[in-house]
Each structure stands twice: as structure tokens, then as C-alpha cells.
Amino acid sequence: MIQLDVTIMGQAYRLACKKGEEKALQDAVDYLNSKVNQIR
């Protein structure tokens, strides 16, 4: 498993994913942050 440090809504998290899925996970985090920022 790969560990990826991300920030969601200003809060730091360490998430795990399978090797090769890092970009998909980062894309999902970026999408979530963009949607949250639209709501704010």
C-alpha cells in the first residue's frame, strides 16, 4: 500500500491506496475540495 498525504477542507490526512492509484486518489481529493469551496 502507498500512503499519500492530502489536505481536505484544510485538514491534513494520510490516506492509503494501491500502487498506481495515487493519481486517482489525488484527483478525487482535488474534486472534493473544489466542490466544498463552491459551497462555501
PDBQT receptor file of N, H, CA, C and O in Angstrom, charges set to zero:
ATOM      1  N   MET A   1       0.838  -1.181   0.000  1.00  0.00    +0.000 N 
ATOM      2  CA  MET A   1       0.000   0.000   0.000  1.00  0.00    +0.000 C 
ATOM      3  C   MET A   1       0.886   1.248   0.000  1.00  0.00    +0.000 C 
ATOM      4  O   MET A   1       1.957   1.292   0.606  1.00  0.00    +0.000 OA
ATOM      5  N   ILE A   2       0.395   2.229  -0.692  1.00  0.00    +0.000 N 
ATOM      6  H   ILE A   2      -0.474   2.194  -1.184  1.00  0.00    +0.000 HD
ATOM      7  CA  ILE A   2       1.063   3.524  -0.767  1.00  0.00    +0.000 C 
ATOM      8  C   ILE A   2       0.331   4.482   0.166  1.00  0.00    +0.000 C 
ATOM      9  O   ILE A   2      -0.899   4.492   0.204  1.00  0.00    +0.000 OA
ATOM     10  N   GLN A   3       1.070   5.278   0.909  1.00  0.00    +0.000 N 
ATOM     11  H   GLN A   3       2.069   5.271   0.878  1.00  0.00    +0.000 HD
ATOM     12  CA  GLN A   3       0.457   6.295   1.760  1.00  0.00    +0.000 C 
ATOM     13  C   GLN A   3       0.630   7.651   1.099  1.00  0.00    +0.000 C 
ATOM     14  O   GLN A   3       1.712   8.001   0.629  1.00  0.00    +0.000 OA
ATOM     15  N   LEU A   4      -0.457   8.403   1.074  1.00  0.00    +0.000 N 
ATOM     16  H   LEU A   4      -1.336   8.118   1.456  1.00  0.00    +0.000 HD
ATOM     17  CA  LEU A   4      -0.467   9.705   0.421  1.00  0.00    +0.000 C 
ATOM     18  C   LEU A   4      -0.963  10.738   1.420  1.00  0.00    +0.000 C 
ATOM     19  O   LEU A   4      -2.037  10.578   2.001  1.00  0.00    +0.000 OA
ATOM     20  N   ASP A   5      -0.192  11.788   1.620  1.00  0.00    +0.000 N 
ATOM     21  H   ASP A   5       0.680  11.917   1.147  1.00  0.00    +0.000 HD
ATOM     22  CA  ASP A   5      -0.611  12.883   2.499  1.00  0.00    +0.000 C 
ATOM     23  C   ASP A   5      -1.416  13.876   1.675  1.00  0.00    +0.000 C 
ATOM     24  O   ASP A   5      -0.940  14.389   0.662  1.00  0.00    +0.000 OA
ATOM     25  N   VAL A   6      -2.643  14.142   2.118  1.00  0.00    +0.000 N 
ATOM     26  H   VAL A   6      -3.030  13.726   2.940  1.00  0.00    +0.000 HD
ATOM     27  CA  VAL A   6      -3.535  15.051   1.402  1.00  0.00    +0.000 C 
ATOM     28  C   VAL A   6      -4.135  16.043   2.388  1.00  0.00    +0.000 C 
ATOM     29  O   VAL A   6      -4.070  15.851   3.602  1.00  0.00    +0.000 OA
ATOM     30  N   THR A   7      -4.717  17.099   1.848  1.00  0.00    +0.000 N 
ATOM     31  H   THR A   7      -4.770  17.255   0.862  1.00  0.00    +0.000 HD
ATOM     32  CA  THR A   7      -5.419  18.083   2.661  1.00  0.00    +0.000 C 
ATOM     33  C   THR A   7      -6.842  18.185   2.144  1.00  0.00    +0.000 C 
ATOM     34  O   THR A   7      -7.067  18.456   0.964  1.00  0.00    +0.000 OA
ATOM     35  N   ILE A   8      -7.803  17.966   3.037  1.00  0.00    +0.000 N 
ATOM     36  H   ILE A   8      -7.620  17.746   3.995  1.00  0.00    +0.000 HD
ATOM     37  CA  ILE A   8      -9.219  18.048   2.700  1.00  0.00    +0.000 C 
ATOM     38  C   ILE A   8      -9.841  19.079   3.626  1.00  0.00    +0.000 C 
ATOM     39  O   ILE A   8      -9.812  18.928   4.848  1.00  0.00    +0.000 OA
ATOM     40  N   MET A   9     -10.403  20.125   3.038  1.00  0.00    +0.000 N 
ATOM     41  H   MET A   9     -10.427  20.247   2.046  1.00  0.00    +0.000 HD
ATOM     42  CA  MET A   9     -11.036  21.202   3.806  1.00  0.00    +0.000 C 
ATOM     43  C   MET A   9     -10.077  21.777   4.851  1.00  0.00    +0.000 C 
ATOM     44  O   MET A   9     -10.487  22.095   5.967  1.00  0.00    +0.000 OA
ATOM     45  N   GLY A  10      -8.798  21.909   4.482  1.00  0.00    +0.000 N 
ATOM     46  H   GLY A  10      -8.465  21.651   3.575  1.00  0.00    +0.000 HD
ATOM     47  CA  GLY A  10      -7.815  22.495   5.375  1.00  0.00    +0.000 C 
ATOM     48  C   GLY A  10      -7.265  21.556   6.432  1.00  0.00    +0.000 C 
ATOM     49  O   GLY A  10      -6.423  21.958   7.235  1.00  0.00    +0.000 OA
ATOM     50  N   GLN A  11      -7.720  20.327   6.446  1.00  0.00    +0.000 N 
ATOM     51  H   GLN A  11      -8.404  20.001   5.794  1.00  0.00    +0.000 HD
ATOM     52  CA  GLN A  11      -7.280  19.346   7.436  1.00  0.00    +0.000 C 
ATOM     53  C   GLN A  11      -6.379  18.315   6.758  1.00  0.00    +0.000 C 
ATOM     54  O   GLN A  11      -6.730  17.788   5.702  1.00  0.00    +0.000 OA
ATOM     55  N   ALA A  12      -5.236  18.025   7.346  1.00  0.00    +0.000 N 
ATOM     56  H   ALA A  12      -4.951  18.453   8.203  1.00  0.00    +0.000 HD
ATOM     57  CA  ALA A  12      -4.291  17.066   6.778  1.00  0.00    +0.000 C 
ATOM     58  C   ALA A  12      -4.704  15.640   7.124  1.00  0.00    +0.000 C 
ATOM     59  O   ALA A  12      -5.095  15.344   8.253  1.00  0.00    +0.000 OA
ATOM     60  N   TYR A  13      -4.607  14.766   6.125  1.00  0.00    +0.000 N 
ATOM     61  H   TYR A  13      -4.289  15.007   5.208  1.00  0.00    +0.000 HD
ATOM     62  CA  TYR A  13      -4.917  13.348   6.291  1.00  0.00    +0.000 C 
ATOM     63  C   TYR A  13      -3.843  12.530   5.596  1.00  0.00    +0.000 C 
ATOM     64  O   TYR A  13      -3.240  12.981   4.623  1.00  0.00    +0.000 OA
ATOM     65  N   ARG A  14      -3.610  11.340   6.094  1.00  0.00    +0.000 N 
ATOM     66  H   ARG A  14      -4.100  10.973   6.885  1.00  0.00    +0.000 HD
ATOM     67  CA  ARG A  14      -2.755  10.372   5.417  1.00  0.00    +0.000 C 
ATOM     68  C   ARG A  14      -3.674   9.232   4.972  1.00  0.00    +0.000 C 
ATOM     69  O   ARG A  14      -4.269   8.535   5.795  1.00  0.00    +0.000 OA
ATOM     70  N   LEU A  15      -3.774   9.060   3.661  1.00  0.00    +0.000 N 
ATOM     71  H   LEU A  15      -3.291   9.625   2.993  1.00  0.00    +0.000 HD
ATOM     72  CA  LEU A  15      -4.640   8.040   3.089  1.00  0.00    +0.000 C 
ATOM     73  C   LEU A  15      -3.794   6.962   2.433  1.00  0.00    +0.000 C 
ATOM     74  O   LEU A  15      -2.662   7.217   2.022  1.00  0.00    +0.000 OA
ATOM     75  N   ALA A  16      -4.338   5.775   2.338  1.00  0.00    +0.000 N 
ATOM     76  H   ALA A  16      -5.258   5.568   2.671  1.00  0.00    +0.000 HD
ATOM     77  CA  ALA A  16      -3.638   4.661   1.716  1.00  0.00    +0.000 C 
ATOM     78  C   ALA A  16      -4.365   4.240   0.450  1.00  0.00    +0.000 C 
ATOM     79  O   ALA A  16      -5.592   4.297   0.367  1.00  0.00    +0.000 OA
ATOM     80  N   CYS A  17      -3.584   3.817  -0.531  1.00  0.00    +0.000 N 
ATOM     81  H   CYS A  17      -2.587   3.770  -0.464  1.00  0.00    +0.000 HD
ATOM     82  CA  CYS A  17      -4.153   3.299  -1.767  1.00  0.00    +0.000 C 
ATOM     83  C   CYS A  17      -3.172   2.285  -2.348  1.00  0.00    +0.000 C 
ATOM     84  O   CYS A  17      -2.026   2.176  -1.911  1.00  0.00    +0.000 OA
ATOM     85  N   LYS A  18      -3.649   1.557  -3.334  1.00  0.00    +0.000 N 
ATOM     86  H   LYS A  18      -4.580   1.645  -3.689  1.00  0.00    +0.000 HD
ATOM     87  CA  LYS A  18      -2.783   0.592  -4.003  1.00  0.00    +0.000 C 
ATOM     88  C   LYS A  18      -1.804   1.322  -4.911  1.00  0.00    +0.000 C 
ATOM     89  O   LYS A  18      -2.078   2.426  -5.381  1.00  0.00    +0.000 OA
ATOM     90  N   LYS A  19      -0.670   0.695  -5.147  1.00  0.00    +0.000 N 
ATOM     91  H   LYS A  19      -0.447  -0.201  -4.765  1.00  0.00    +0.000 HD
ATOM     92  CA  LYS A  19       0.325   1.268  -6.044  1.00  0.00    +0.000 C 
ATOM     93  C   LYS A  19      -0.312   1.498  -7.415  1.00  0.00    +0.000 C 
ATOM     94  O   LYS A  19      -0.988   0.618  -7.948  1.00  0.00    +0.000 OA
ATOM     95  N   GLY A  20      -0.093   2.668  -7.972  1.00  0.00    +0.000 N 
ATOM     96  H   GLY A  20       0.457   3.383  -7.539  1.00  0.00    +0.000 HD
ATOM     97  CA  GLY A  20      -0.658   3.010  -9.267  1.00  0.00    +0.000 C 
ATOM     98  C   GLY A  20      -1.969   3.763  -9.183  1.00  0.00    +0.000 C 
ATOM     99  O   GLY A  20      -2.453   4.276 -10.192  1.00  0.00    +0.000 OA
ATOM    100  N   GLU A  21      -2.558   3.840  -7.988  1.00  0.00    +0.000 N 
ATOM    101  H   GLU A  21      -2.165   3.424  -7.168  1.00  0.00    +0.000 HD
ATOM    102  CA  GLU A  21      -3.832   4.541  -7.817  1.00  0.00    +0.000 C 
ATOM    103  C   GLU A  21      -3.658   5.926  -7.185  1.00  0.00    +0.000 C 
ATOM    104  O   GLU A  21      -4.642   6.584  -6.849  1.00  0.00    +0.000 OA
ATOM    105  N   GLU A  22      -2.422   6.358  -7.027  1.00  0.00    +0.000 N 
ATOM    106  H   GLU A  22      -1.623   5.823  -7.301  1.00  0.00    +0.000 HD
ATOM    107  CA  GLU A  22      -2.160   7.634  -6.362  1.00  0.00    +0.000 C 
ATOM    108  C   GLU A  22      -2.805   8.805  -7.104  1.00  0.00    +0.000 C 
ATOM    109  O   GLU A  22      -3.404   9.683  -6.482  1.00  0.00    +0.000 OA
ATOM    110  N   LYS A  23      -2.683   8.816  -8.416  1.00  0.00    +0.000 N 
ATOM    111  H   LYS A  23      -2.196   8.103  -8.920  1.00  0.00    +0.000 HD
ATOM    112  CA  LYS A  23      -3.247   9.929  -9.189  1.00  0.00    +0.000 C 
ATOM    113  C   LYS A  23      -4.760   9.964  -9.065  1.00  0.00    +0.000 C 
ATOM    114  O   LYS A  23      -5.338  11.041  -8.924  1.00  0.00    +0.000 OA
ATOM    115  N   ALA A  24      -5.412   8.816  -9.113  1.00  0.00    +0.000 N 
ATOM    116  H   ALA A  24      -4.942   7.940  -9.228  1.00  0.00    +0.000 HD
ATOM    117  CA  ALA A  24      -6.875   8.770  -8.984  1.00  0.00    +0.000 C 
ATOM    118  C   ALA A  24      -7.305   9.273  -7.609  1.00  0.00    +0.000 C 
ATOM    119  O   ALA A  24      -8.296   9.993  -7.493  1.00  0.00    +0.000 OA
ATOM    120  N   LEU A  25      -6.571   8.900  -6.576  1.00  0.00    +0.000 N 
ATOM    121  H   LEU A  25      -5.765   8.314  -6.670  1.00  0.00    +0.000 HD
ATOM    122  CA  LEU A  25      -6.901   9.363  -5.232  1.00  0.00    +0.000 C 
ATOM    123  C   LEU A  25      -6.694  10.870  -5.118  1.00  0.00    +0.000 C 
ATOM    124  O   LEU A  25      -7.537  11.571  -4.559  1.00  0.00    +0.000 OA
ATOM    125  N   GLN A  26      -5.584  11.371  -5.640  1.00  0.00    +0.000 N 
ATOM    126  H   GLN A  26      -4.898  10.802  -6.095  1.00  0.00    +0.000 HD
ATOM    127  CA  GLN A  26      -5.333  12.810  -5.589  1.00  0.00    +0.000 C 
ATOM    128  C   GLN A  26      -6.376  13.570  -6.399  1.00  0.00    +0.000 C 
ATOM    129  O   GLN A  26      -6.808  14.648  -5.993  1.00  0.00    +0.000 OA
ATOM    130  N   ASP A  27      -6.785  13.021  -7.538  1.00  0.00    +0.000 N 
ATOM    131  H   ASP A  27      -6.434  12.145  -7.868  1.00  0.00    +0.000 HD
ATOM    132  CA  ASP A  27      -7.837  13.656  -8.342  1.00  0.00    +0.000 C 
ATOM    133  C   ASP A  27      -9.149  13.714  -7.568  1.00  0.00    +0.000 C 
ATOM    134  O   ASP A  27      -9.864  14.713  -7.634  1.00  0.00    +0.000 OA
ATOM    135  N   ALA A  28      -9.469  12.649  -6.834  1.00  0.00    +0.000 N 
ATOM    136  H   ALA A  28      -8.887  11.838  -6.780  1.00  0.00    +0.000 HD
ATOM    137  CA  ALA A  28     -10.694  12.624  -6.031  1.00  0.00    +0.000 C 
ATOM    138  C   ALA A  28     -10.633  13.667  -4.914  1.00  0.00    +0.000 C 
ATOM    139  O   ALA A  28     -11.625  14.342  -4.640  1.00  0.00    +0.000 OA
ATOM    140  N   VAL A  29      -9.491  13.797  -4.281  1.00  0.00    +0.000 N 
ATOM    141  H   VAL A  29      -8.685  13.249  -4.503  1.00  0.00    +0.000 HD
ATOM    142  CA  VAL A  29      -9.312  14.802  -3.228  1.00  0.00    +0.000 C 
ATOM    143  C   VAL A  29      -9.459  16.206  -3.812  1.00  0.00    +0.000 C 
ATOM    144  O   VAL A  29     -10.116  17.061  -3.219  1.00  0.00    +0.000 OA
ATOM    145  N   ASP A  30      -8.854  16.440  -4.962  1.00  0.00    +0.000 N 
ATOM    146  H   ASP A  30      -8.320  15.745  -5.443  1.00  0.00    +0.000 HD
ATOM    147  CA  ASP A  30      -8.961  17.751  -5.611  1.00  0.00    +0.000 C 
ATOM    148  C   ASP A  30     -10.410  18.059  -5.973  1.00  0.00    +0.000 C 
ATOM    149  O   ASP A  30     -10.864  19.190  -5.798  1.00  0.00    +0.000 OA
ATOM    150  N   TYR A  31     -11.133  17.069  -6.472  1.00  0.00    +0.000 N 
ATOM    151  H   TYR A  31     -10.764  16.150  -6.613  1.00  0.00    +0.000 HD
ATOM    152  CA  TYR A  31     -12.546  17.242  -6.825  1.00  0.00    +0.000 C 
ATOM    153  C   TYR A  31     -13.367  17.583  -5.581  1.00  0.00    +0.000 C 
ATOM    154  O   TYR A  31     -14.183  18.504  -5.605  1.00  0.00    +0.000 OA
ATOM    155  N   LEU A  32     -13.149  16.844  -4.507  1.00  0.00    +0.000 N 
ATOM    156  H   LEU A  32     -12.485  16.096  -4.488  1.00  0.00    +0.000 HD
ATOM    157  CA  LEU A  32     -13.870  17.092  -3.261  1.00  0.00    +0.000 C 
ATOM    158  C   LEU A  32     -13.601  18.506  -2.749  1.00  0.00    +0.000 C 
ATOM    159  O   LEU A  32     -14.530  19.218  -2.367  1.00  0.00    +0.000 OA
ATOM    160  N   ASN A  33     -12.347  18.906  -2.742  1.00  0.00    +0.000 N 
ATOM    161  H   ASN A  33     -11.592  18.328  -3.052  1.00  0.00    +0.000 HD
ATOM    162  CA  ASN A  33     -12.005  20.253  -2.282  1.00  0.00    +0.000 C 
ATOM    163  C   ASN A  33     -12.647  21.324  -3.157  1.00  0.00    +0.000 C 
ATOM    164  O   ASN A  33     -13.093  22.350  -2.643  1.00  0.00    +0.000 OA
ATOM    165  N   SER A  34     -12.702  21.107  -4.458  1.00  0.00    +0.000 N 
ATOM    166  H   SER A  34     -12.340  20.273  -4.876  1.00  0.00    +0.000 HD
ATOM    167  CA  SER A  34     -13.316  22.105  -5.338  1.00  0.00    +0.000 C 
ATOM    168  C   SER A  34     -14.811  22.219  -5.067  1.00  0.00    +0.000 C 
ATOM    169  O   SER A  34     -15.356  23.323  -5.089  1.00  0.00    +0.000 OA
ATOM    170  N   LYS A  35     -15.484  21.100  -4.812  1.00  0.00    +0.000 N 
ATOM    171  H   LYS A  35     -15.041  20.203  -4.794  1.00  0.00    +0.000 HD
ATOM    172  CA  LYS A  35     -16.917  21.128  -4.514  1.00  0.00    +0.000 C 
ATOM    173  C   LYS A  35     -17.184  21.807  -3.175  1.00  0.00    +0.000 C 
ATOM    174  O   LYS A  35     -18.138  22.576  -3.051  1.00  0.00    +0.000 OA
ATOM    175  N   VAL A  36     -16.364  21.535  -2.188  1.00  0.00    +0.000 N 
ATOM    176  H   VAL A  36     -15.590  20.911  -2.288  1.00  0.00    +0.000 HD
ATOM    177  CA  VAL A  36     -16.524  22.169  -0.876  1.00  0.00    +0.000 C 
ATOM    178  C   VAL A  36     -16.326  23.676  -1.004  1.00  0.00    +0.000 C 
ATOM    179  O   VAL A  36     -17.063  24.456  -0.401  1.00  0.00    +0.000 OA
ATOM    180  N   ASN A  37     -15.332  24.085  -1.788  1.00  0.00    +0.000 N 
ATOM    181  H   ASN A  37     -14.732  23.452  -2.278  1.00  0.00    +0.000 HD
ATOM    182  CA  ASN A  37     -15.083  25.517  -1.977  1.00  0.00    +0.000 C 
ATOM    183  C   ASN A  37     -16.237  26.196  -2.697  1.00  0.00    +0.000 C 
ATOM    184  O   ASN A  37     -16.501  27.371  -2.445  1.00  0.00    +0.000 OA
ATOM    185  N   GLN A  38     -16.930  25.497  -3.581  1.00  0.00    +0.000 N 
ATOM    186  H   GLN A  38     -16.715  24.542  -3.786  1.00  0.00    +0.000 HD
ATOM    187  CA  GLN A  38     -18.098  26.060  -4.261  1.00  0.00    +0.000 C 
ATOM    188  C   GLN A  38     -19.227  26.312  -3.269  1.00  0.00    +0.000 C 
ATOM    189  O   GLN A  38     -19.952  27.300  -3.386  1.00  0.00    +0.000 OA
ATOM    190  N   ILE A  39     -19.374  25.429  -2.302  1.00  0.00    +0.000 N 
ATOM    191  H   ILE A  39     -18.785  24.627  -2.206  1.00  0.00    +0.000 HD
ATOM    192  CA  ILE A  39     -20.440  25.542  -1.302  1.00  0.00    +0.000 C 
ATOM    193  C   ILE A  39     -20.146  26.693  -0.342  1.00  0.00    +0.000 C 
ATOM    194  O   ILE A  39     -21.058  27.419   0.053  1.00  0.00    +0.000 OA
ATOM    195  N   ARG A  40     -18.900  26.859   0.028  1.00  0.00    +0.000 N 
ATOM    196  H   ARG A  40     -18.160  26.269  -0.293  1.00  0.00    +0.000 HD
ATOM    197  CA  ARG A  40     -18.506  27.914   0.968  1.00  0.00    +0.000 C 
ATOM    198  C   ARG A  40     -18.776  29.212   0.344  1.00  0.00    +0.000 C 
ATOM    199  O   ARG A  40     -18.524  30.253   0.949  1.00  0.00    +0.000 OA
TER     200      ARG A  40
